[in-house]
Amino acid sequence: MFTQLREDINSVFDRDPAARNWFEVLTCYPGLHALIMHRVNHKLWTWGFRWLARWLSLIARWVTGIEIHPGAVIGRRFFIDHGLGVVIGETAEIGNDVTIYQGVTLGGTSWLKGKRHPTLEDGVIVGAGAKVLGPFTVHAGARIGSNAVVTKEVAADATVVGVPGRVIKGATAPVELDPDELQRQKVIAEKMGFDAYGVSEMPDPIAHSIRKMLAHIHEQDARLNEMCDVLCHLDKNFKYLKFKGLEGADFTVVEEADNTSAPCGGLEVESASAVEKTPNAS
């Protein structure tokens, strides 16, 4: 027991540069207090004293702000940083050298009895405010970014961010993803990396949809330009009209792009009224 306590205290020094000495860690770290009390409560739970274990876990919750069900299985050198708002469910299993930050929930998605909480293997890190929900495994060395919501299995050494959680680093991307999507995920991974406190910009699903629409528009423009080039070569009398872009400060980039000359000696017009005056506008 004392060997395990020594390991738990040393894990605080390894993962928190603010820790100064043993006395401070032993008296001022609620994550360590919650862990010590849980180890006692878990013993009582396995011995059949389940009401007493639940009651003592309630006391631990009042004292530390951390709720750990006495039925949860926790490995060695487990570290809860800050700890306020952490919830760990009954059937959760946590391996060795796992780190979680404040506001993390290891919860379930079913009211059925049996395994309904996640399993965290060795070396997993779960960032502040993340929710890991369901009876699946987060494999060794995986990292879950702050405020992520994870509801399915995470591969070893992968990094998961966002709502819903998606892999941005470490795991091999599915074969069905196109090269553009793979490149986009790579850019996000390089930009974000892993952030336990959520200070970096999270992917926005609305912005993602807008990017998809813009990509589709650019693709259609490119195809139209190709068609006009072909028509120019087939018919020398064909006039390719290039309209001037919308005006306004928000469309500066569009206006600059529209100032380029049209292919095949095409005719540029200043406004839509000029189009009506041109007999070969088609």
N, C-alpha and C positions, 0 to 999 in steps of 0.2 A: 504493500500500500504506500509506504513512504517512498519507495523507488519510483512508483508511478506519479506521486505528487511532485517529486523532484524533476521528473521528465516534463510534467505539465508546466512547472515554473520555468524551466529552461527553454521551453518552446515559446514562452512569452518574450524572453530576451532575444531569441532568434528572429522573431517576427515583428517586434515593436521597438523601434529605436528610442521611444520615450521612457522605456523601463530602465530604472536606475539601480535598484537593489532588491534583494529578496523580500525584505520587510515591506517595501512599497508594493511590490507585485502581490504579495500574500494578503495585504490589507485593502488595497485600492482598486483591484481589478474584478469587476462584477462577472466577467466571463469566466474567470478562474473559480470564483465562488460558486457560480451556477454549475460548473463542471464537477467540482468536488461534491456538491450536494447531490448531483445526479448520480454519481458513482455509488453513493450510499443508497439512494432511492432505488437504483436499478438492482442492487443486491437484494433489498427488501422485496422488490417485485418478483424476482426469480425465486425467492424463498416462499412466496405465497402470501406475504403481508401486503396485499395490493392496496387496500384502503389507506394504510399508513403511508405507503409509498406515494400515493396520489396526494395525500394531505401535506406531506413534507415538500412535494414538488410545488404545491400551491404556495407554501411559505417561501420557497426559493424564488418563485415568480414575483411575489410581493417585494422581496428584498432586492432582487437583481434586475427585474424587468425582462427576464429571459424565461421563456416557457419551454421546458424539455419534459416530454412525457417519460415517466420512469421505465416504460417498456422499450424505449429507443436504445439501440446498441451503438456505443461510441468507442472508437479505437483509441490508440495511444497518441499523445502529443497533439490533441485536438485544441485549437485556439479560436476563441470567439473574441474578435476585436470590437471594443465599445459595447456591443451586445444588446442595447435597448431594442425591444421589439422583435427579437429572434424567437421563432416558433419552430419546434422540432416535434413531429408527430410520433405516434406510438410505434409504428412498424418501420420507421426510418432506420437505416443502417449507415454508419459513418466509419470509414477506414482510418488508417494512421496518417498523421501529418496533414490533416485537413484544416483549412482556414475558412471561416465565414465572418462576414462583417455585419454591422447592425441592420436590423430590418429584414433579415432573410427569413423566408418561410420554406420549410421542407414539409409540404402538406400533401393531402390526398384529394382525389377528384371523385371519390365514390363513398357511399354510405354503407357499402357491404363490408362485412368482416373479412379478415385476412390481410394479406399484403396490399397496402394502398398508399404507401409513402415511398419516396425515392431511396436509392442506395448510392452513396458517394464513396467511390474507391479511394485508394491512397493518393495523397498529394493534390486533391481537388481544392480549388479556390472559388468561393462564391462571393461576388461583390455585393455592396450595400444595396438593400432593397430588392434583391432578386427573389423570384418565386420559382421554386422547383416543385412541380405538382404532378403526382402520379407514381405508380409502382414500376419504375424503370431504373436503369443504372446510368450514372454519370461516371464514365470510366477514368482510370488513373491518369492524373496529370491534367485533366480538363480544367478549363477556366470559364466561369460564367460571369459576364459583365454586370455592372450595377443596373438595377431595375429591369433586368431581363425576365421574361416569363417563359420557362422551359417546361414542356409537357411531353417530350419524347427523348429517347436515349441519345446520349452524347458520346461520341467516340473518344478514345484516349488522346490526350494532348491537344484536343480541339479547343477553340475559343468560341463562345456563343454569346451573342448580344441581341438586343432588340425585343420587340413585342409583335408577334410571337418570336421566340428565340430562334436564331438561325446561325449556322456555323460560318464564321468569316476567316478562320485560320486553323491550320493543323490537319484537318480531315480532308480526304480526297473528295472533290466535288462529284455529284452524280453525273453519269454519262450523258443524260438527256439535256443537260444545260448547254446552251449555245456558247460559242467563244466570247461574245459580247458580255453575256451574263457572268461568265467566269472572270473576265477582266474587271467588271464592275465590283465583284466580290473581292478581288485582289486589291483594288484601289481602296475599298473600305477598310480592309484588314490592315493595309499599310498606314492608313490615316488614323485609325482608331487604336489598333493593338488591343490591349486589355486595360480596363480602367475599373478599379474596385470602388471608386467613389462617384462615378458618373459625371465627371467634369468635362469630358469630351462630348462632342455632338453625336447623338444617337441617330441612326437612320430613320427618316421620316417616311411613313407609308404614302402620304399624300404627295410629297416631293418625288418619291419613287414612281408613282403613277404619272405625274407630270413629265418626268424624264422619259418614261416609256412613250407617252404621246408625242413628245418632241422628237424622239428618235424615229417614230413612225412617220411624222411629217417630213423630216429630213430625207428619209428613205424614198418617200413619194416624190419629193422635189427632184431627187437625183434621177429617178426613173423618167419623170417628165422631161428633164433636160436631155436625157439620152434619146427619148422619142423625138424631141425637136431637132437634135443633131441628125438623126436618121432622115427626118423629113426634109431638112435643109439639103442633104446630099441627094435625095431623090428628086426634089423639086427646087430649082434655083429661085423660083419666084415666091417661094414660101417665106413669109415674114414672121420672125419670132419676136413677139412683143414681150418686153420685160417691164413690168410695172414698178413704179417707184414705191418704196416701202412706206409704212405708216409713219406719221410724224409724231414727235413727242420724245421726251427725255428717256422714257422707259424703253424705247425702241431704237436706241442709238446704234446698237450692233446690227440690227436688221437694216437700217438705212445705209450703213457703211457697206454692207454686203450687196445691197441693191444698186449701188453706184457703179458696179462693174459692168462692162460692156456685154451685150448679148452675143451669142455665137452666130456664125455665118452672116455677119454684117446685119444682124437683126436691128429692128427699129426700137428705140427707147421712146417712151411717152411720158409726159409730165403728170397726167391725170387720166381718170376714166373717160372724161369727155373727149380726149384725143383719140381714144380707141374707137369711139363711135364715128369719128370723121375719117377713119382709115378704112378704105374699101377692102383691103386684104387682111383684116384683123384676124381672120380665122387661121 
